[in-house]
Amino acid sequence: MNPRGKKGVFFTAMVIVIISLLGVSYLFYSNLQNREAVHNRISTMNNYLVSIEKNLPRQLYISGFRAVFSVESRITETGNFVSDINSSLNELFFNGTIYSEPREIMAGATMSDILDSMNSNAEKVNAVINISDAQFSVSQIDPWSLRFVLTMNLILSDRENLVRWNKTEIVESFVPITDFEDPFYALNTNNLVTNNITRTPYTTFGQDNLSAHALNSYYKSSAKAPSFLDRLEGKTSPNPNGIESFVNLNELSSQGIAIEEKSAIDYIYFSSNDPPNTHISGMPSWFRIDNDHLADYNLA
């Protein structure tokens, strides 16, 4: 082969190598761009998921509060306790109804409302959210607060099918019972006397602060008494998370309600029970306490 032919072959080979390198470089750059796009999408979606998880306890708080308020309103309206508080709260959370009756206050606070709100925000990042197997419950782990728990399977996916999260979310929120009224008072006085649940400022009792405690119908924890959730069902049995107050009988009398000479402990007074009781010297004339509670208030 002559020198000129050899040079032609060499340059042809060089061109092929350069074109190949350019092709590889283009593919590498293109893949790098795609990977960066996916990485950015994952970061955006993950940040959105974090914002959802931060906001859900607040939304659950609002839903739980409104559901309990709805239960108390219905108790007052009908003069009847609810038969199953968990069932009633579930119906309110998922359907916005109680005993199939719509409650306007639940608008914007049901499970479907929460999902709609999340998807409305998800549209801003071109994503969609689906929820399945949602479960809602309420309990008390102490006398003074309600614990709401929402468990659900949450799927967050990109509309372009680039990324997808599928996880079980367990959300909890705590609502203080001091936001509510004691249904025992309203139901047993035909709504003439109500009593907001106010935790007593006293940790121990002497005659002076016992008088203030009783006159204000403050509440103290007591394992002998029903819990707040029990009270919504009309139960008077003891509960480790129980609370109790003294009924200020002057308030009942001022509303024309005949008063009884029995222990003024609320769940006893508003029941058919009438255990042995006594009047305490120096206390208001109406004040009586059953023997089983004397030691609880340093009276024994």
For each residue, the residues with C-beta under 8 A, 3 or more apart:
1: 5 6 9
2: 5 6
3: 6 7
4: 7 8
5: 1 2 8 9
6: 1 2 3 9 10
7: 3 4 10 11
8: 4 5 11 12
9: 1 5 6 12 13
10: 6 7 13 14
11: 7 8 14 15
12: 8 9 15 16
13: 9 10 16 17
14: 10 11 17 18
15: 11 12 18 19
16: 12 13 19 20
17: 13 14 20 21
18: 14 15 21 22
19: 15 16 22 23
20: 16 17 23 24
21: 17 18 24 25
22: 18 19 25 26
23: 19 20 26 27
24: 20 21 27 28
25: 21 22 28 29
26: 22 23 29 30
27: 23 24 30 31
28: 24 25 31 32
29: 25 26 32 33
30: 26 27 33 34
31: 27 28 34 35
32: 28 29 35 36
33: 29 30 36 37
34: 30 31 37 38
35: 31 32 38 39
36: 32 33 39 40
37: 33 34 40 41 162
38: 34 35 41 42 162 163
39: 35 36 42 43
40: 36 37 43 44
41: 37 38 44 45 158 160 162 163
42: 38 39 45 46 162 163
43: 39 40 46 47
44: 40 41 47 48 125
45: 41 42 48 49 125 127 156 158 163 165
46: 42 43 49 50
47: 43 44 50 51
48: 44 45 51 52 121 122 125 127 156
49: 45 46 52 53 156 165
50: 46 47 53 54
51: 47 48 54 55
52: 48 49 55 56 118 129 154 156
53: 49 50 56 169 171
54: 50 51 57
55: 51 52 58 59
56: 52 53 59 60 114 150 169 171
57: 54 60 61 171 172 173
58: 55 61 62 173
59: 55 56 62 63 109 114 117
60: 56 57 63 64 148 150 171 172 173
61: 57 58 64 65 148 173 174 175
62: 58 59 65 66 109
63: 59 60 66 67 93 106 109 110 114 148
64: 60 61 67 68 89 93 138 146 148 173 175
65: 61 62 68 69 175 179
66: 62 63 69 70 92 105 106 109
67: 63 64 70 71 88 89 92 93 106 109
68: 64 65 71 72 89 146 175 180 232
69: 65 66 72 73 105 180
70: 66 67 73 74 92 98 103 105 106
71: 67 68 74 75 82 85 88 89 92 98 232
72: 68 69 75 76 180 181 183 232
73: 69 70 76 77 103 105
74: 70 71 77 78 82 98 99 101 103
75: 71 72 78 79 80 81 82 183 186 187 232
76: 72 73 79 183 186 187 191
77: 73 74
78: 74 75
79: 75 76 187 190
80: 75 187
81: 75 183 187 232 233 234
82: 71 74 75 85 88 98 232 233
83: 87 233
84: 87 88 233
85: 71 82 88 89 138 229 232 233
86: 89 90 137 138
87: 83 84 90 91
88: 67 71 82 84 85 91 92 98 99
89: 64 67 68 71 85 86 92 93 136 138
90: 86 87 93 94 136 137
91: 87 88 94 95 97 98 99
92: 66 67 70 71 88 89 95 96 97 98 103 106 110
93: 63 64 67 89 90 106 109 110 111 136
94: 90 91 110 111 112 134 136
95: 91 92 110
96: 92 102 103 106 107 109 110
97: 91 92 100 101 102 103 106
98: 70 71 74 82 88 91 92 101 103
99: 74 88 91
100: 97
101: 74 97 98
102: 96 97 106
103: 70 73 74 92 96 97 98 106
104: 107
105: 66 69 70 73 109
106: 63 66 67 70 92 93 96 97 102 103 109 110
107: 96 104 110 113
108: 113 117
109: 59 62 63 66 67 93 96 105 106 113 114
110: 63 92 93 94 95 96 106 107 113 114
111: 93 94 114 115 131 134 136
112: 94 115 116
113: 107 108 109 110 116 117
114: 56 59 63 109 110 111 117 118
115: 111 112 118 119 129 131
116: 112 113 119 120
117: 59 108 113 114 120 121
118: 52 114 115 121 122 129
119: 115 116 122 123 128 129
120: 116 117 123
121: 48 117 118 124 125
122: 48 118 119 125 127 128 129 156
123: 119 120 126 127
124: 121
125: 44 45 48 121 122
126: 123 158 159 160
127: 45 48 122 123 156 157 158 159
128: 119 122 156 157 159
129: 52 115 118 119 122 154 155 156
130: 154 155 157
131: 111 115 134 152 153 154 155
132: 152 153 155
133: 151 152 153
134: 94 111 131 150 151 152 153
135: 149 150 151 152
136: 89 90 93 94 111 148 149 150
137: 86 90 148 149
138: 64 85 86 89 146 147 148 149 229
139: 146 147 149 229
140: 143 145 146 147 227 228 229 241
141: 145 147 241
142: 145 241
143: 140 177 221 227 228 241 242 243
144: 176 177 178 199 221 243
145: 140 141 142 174 175 176 177
146: 64 68 138 139 140 174 175 176 177 228 229
147: 138 139 140 141 172 173 174
148: 60 61 63 64 136 137 138 172 173 174 175
149: 135 136 137 138 139 170 171 172
150: 56 60 134 135 136 169 170 171 172
151: 133 134 135 168 169 170 171
152: 131 132 133 134 135 168 169 171
153: 131 132 133 134 166 167 168 169
154: 52 129 130 131 165 166 167 168 169
155: 129 130 131 132 164 165 166
156: 45 48 49 52 122 127 128 129 164 165
157: 127 128 130 161 163 164 165
158: 41 45 126 127 161 162 163 164
159: 126 127 128
160: 41 126
161: 157 158 164
162: 37 38 41 42 158
163: 38 41 42 45 157 158
164: 155 156 157 158 161
165: 45 49 154 155 156 157
166: 153 154 155
167: 153 154
168: 151 152 153 154
169: 53 56 150 151 152 153 154
170: 149 150 151
171: 53 56 57 60 149 150 151 152
172: 57 60 147 148 149 150
173: 57 58 60 61 64 147 148
174: 61 145 146 147 148
175: 61 64 65 68 145 146 148 179
176: 144 145 146 179
177: 143 144 145 146 180 197 228 243
178: 144 196 197 198 199
179: 65 175 176
180: 68 69 72 177 196 197 228
181: 72 185 186 194 195 196 197
182: 185 186 194 195 196 197 219 228 231 245 266
183: 72 75 76 81 186 187 231 232 234
184: 187 188 231 266 267 270
185: 181 182 188 189 193 194 195 247 266 270
186: 75 76 181 182 183 189 191 193 194
187: 75 76 79 80 81 183 184 234
188: 184 185 270
189: 185 186 192 193 194 252 255 257
190: 79
191: 76 186 194
192: 189 252 255 256 257
193: 185 186 189 251 252 255 257
194: 181 182 185 186 189 191
195: 181 182 185 217 245
196: 178 180 181 182
197: 177 178 180 181 182 219 228 243
198: 178 216 217 218 219
199: 144 178 218 219 220
200: 213 218 219 220
201: 218
202: 205 209 210 212 213 218 220
203:
204: 298
205: 202 209 210 213 297 298 299
206: 209 210 298
207: 210 211 280 282 283
208: 211 212
209: 202 205 206 212 213
210: 202 205 206 207 213 214 283 297 298 299
211: 207 208 214 215 282 283 284
212: 202 208 209 215 216 218
213: 200 202 205 209 210 216 218 220 246
214: 210 211 217 246 248 264 283 284 287
215: 211 212 248 284
216: 198 212 213 248
217: 195 198 214 245 246 247 248 266
218: 198 199 200 201 202 212 213 245
219: 182 197 198 199 200 243 244 245
220: 199 200 202 213 243 244 245
221: 143 144 241 242 243
222: 225 242 243 244 296
223: 238 239 240 242
224: 238 242 244 292 293 296
225: 222 238 239 242 243 244 265 266 267
226: 230 231 235 236 237 238 239 242 243 267
227: 140 143 230 231 239 241 242 243
228: 140 143 146 177 180 182 197 231 232 241 243
229: 85 138 139 140 146 232 233
230: 226 227 233 235 236 237 239 242
231: 182 183 184 226 227 228 234 235 267
232: 68 71 72 75 81 82 85 183 228 229
233: 81 82 83 84 85 229 230
234: 81 183 187 231
235: 226 230 231
236: 226 230 267 268 270 271 273
237: 226 230
238: 223 224 225 226 242
239: 223 225 226 227 230 242
240: 223
241: 140 141 142 143 221 227 228
242: 143 221 222 223 224 225 226 227 230 238 239
243: 143 144 177 197 219 220 221 222 225 226 227 228
244: 219 220 222 224 225 265 266 267
245: 182 195 217 218 219 220 265 266
246: 213 214 217 264 265 266 287 289
247: 185 217 251 252 264 265 266 269 270
248: 214 215 216 217 251 252 264 286
249: 252 253 259 264 286 287
250: 253 254 284 286
251: 193 247 248 254 255
252: 189 192 193 247 248 249 255 257 259
253: 249 250 256 257 259 286
254: 250 251
255: 189 192 193 251 252
256: 192 253
257: 189 192 193 252 253
258:
259: 249 252 253 286
260: 269
261: 288
262: 268 269 274 277 288 290
263: 268 269 274 275 277 288 289 290 293
264: 214 246 247 248 249 268 269 286 287 288 289
265: 225 244 245 246 247 268 269 289 290 293
266: 182 184 185 217 225 244 245 246 247 269 270
267: 184 225 226 231 236 244 270 271
268: 236 262 263 264 265 271 273 274 275 290
269: 247 260 262 263 264 265 266
270: 184 185 188 236 247 266 267
271: 236 267 268
272:
273: 236 268
274: 262 263 268 277
275: 263 268 290 291 292
276: 290 291
277: 262 263 274 288 289 290 291
278: 288 289 291 294
279: 283 285 287 288
280: 207 283 287 288 289 299
281:
282: 207 211
283: 207 210 211 214 279 280 287
284: 211 214 215 250 287
285: 279
286: 248 249 250 253 259 264
287: 214 246 249 264 279 280 283 284
288: 261 262 263 264 277 278 279 280
289: 246 263 264 265 277 278 280 293 294 297 299
290: 262 263 265 268 275 276 277 293 294
291: 275 276 277 278 294
292: 224 275
293: 224 263 265 289 290 296 297 299
294: 278 289 290 291 297 299 300
295: 298 299 300
296: 222 224 293
297: 205 210 289 293 294
298: 204 205 206 210 295
299: 205 210 280 289 293 294 295
300: 294 295
